[in-house]
Amino acid sequence: MGYKIAIAGATGNVGREMLDILDERGFPADEVVALASRRSQGTEVSFGDKTLKVQAMENYDFSDTDICLMSAGGTVSKEWSPRIAAKGCVVIDNSSAWRYDSDVPLIVPEVNADAIKGFSKKNIIANPNCSTAQLVVALKPLHDHAKIKRIVVSTYQSVSGGGKEAMEELFNQTRAVFVNDPIEPAKFTKRIAFNVIPHIDDFMEDGYTKEEWKVLAETKKMLDPAIKVTCTAVRVPVFIGHSESVNIEFENEISAEEARNILREAPGCLVIDKHEDGGYITPYESAGEDATYISRIREDATVENGLNIWIVSDNLRKGAALNTVQIAEALINRGLIKPKSEAA
């Protein structure tokens, strides 16, 4: 018997991607339900060769549903995830609402799948920030080999991380440049077309933004609390695909060639690293792909045991929808949940 799965926020970028990935991976679901706010009720979304009519989450009874993939934003998740969990439905949340709760496991299956068993405390599992997900997939095998002391991360994040409105703003502003129309920023604080903005999320008292803090806090929670992390998060005029330039300082010796070989064998990683024109990955090429790509692996001679690497991934997939589905697969494959229909 298969599982009954609900997608909360099914009309958004990530919700639609979740539906595509569930179908692509042949997820063992007997029924998939698309949910959103009341104003989206009746909207149609695609699921494989089927069309699902969106139901209002406010009216939905989760008592016979096994897993809810939540992609409706932090405010909605804070209110609804505990209610859904109380119905015996496991919530896998894609927002920042539960990531820092000590009773909620924060999971990237290639990195810390064993921690998933802690979900039973609240019946909620958190998906990390899109930038952190791809980062830790690449860092985990290197940390296991040579123990990371410190990382300096500079992100180059696509506008899709800001949702559909952000993607529309880049499109509209780009068109406006060519026809010489006026440009008025709305979703972003400054013009995004043909520009980069060193500001994602709200500013904190220390001058860092919340996006930068998320990378720090989540890396420590999933990988190792002893690692020192600093980050600068930048929005770039790319539709899909986050990129990261990462400088890593290790406790133990590691060469670029060793790192290359380790990452070639690591789950979820794909190394494209030739010292020639085009011998590296860009976000354009990562769109629609599942892998976390690593390029430009080289030693940093300015510190002892230092490396530089370039990480690129589709933020809507590994950074959000794919990772969420992989968490659900891990729950099932580890025998941590059974279909409610089976018990009935």
GISULHU-V690859 format. One line per field, one symbol per residue. ss: DSSP state (A for helix, B for strand, O for the rest). burial: 1 if it has 24 or more other ideal C-beta (glycine too) atoms within 12 Angstrom, else 0. A space follows every 10 residues. Layout:
# GISULHU-V690859
ss->???
burial->???
This chain:
# GISULHU-V690859
ss->OOBBBBBBOO OOAAAAAAAA AAAAOOOOBB BBBBBBOAAA OOOBBBBOOB BBBOBBAAAO OAAAOOBBBB OOOAAAAAAA AAAAAAOOOB BBBOOOOOOO OOOOBBBOAA AAAAAAAAAA AOOBBBBOOA AAAAAAAAAA AAAAAAOBBB BBBBBBBOAA AAOAAAAAAA AAAAAAAAAO OOOOOOOOOO OOOOOBBOOO OOBOOOOOBA AAAAAAAAAA AAOOOOOBBB BBBBBBOOOO OBBBBBBBBB OOOOOAAAAA AAAAAOOOBB BOOOOOOOOO OOAAAAOOOO OBBBBBBBBO OOOOOBBBBB BBBOOOAAAA AAAAAAAAAA AAAOOOOOOA AAAO
burial->0011111111 1111111111 1110001110 1111111001 0010111000 0101101001 0101111111 1111011001 1111101111 1111111111 1001111111 1110110110 0111111111 1111111111 1111110111 1111111111 1110011011 0110000000 0000001100 1110111111 1000000111 1111111111 1111001010 1111111111 1111111111 0001010011 0110010111 1110000001 1110011011 1111111111 0000111111 1111111111 1111111111 1100011011 0000
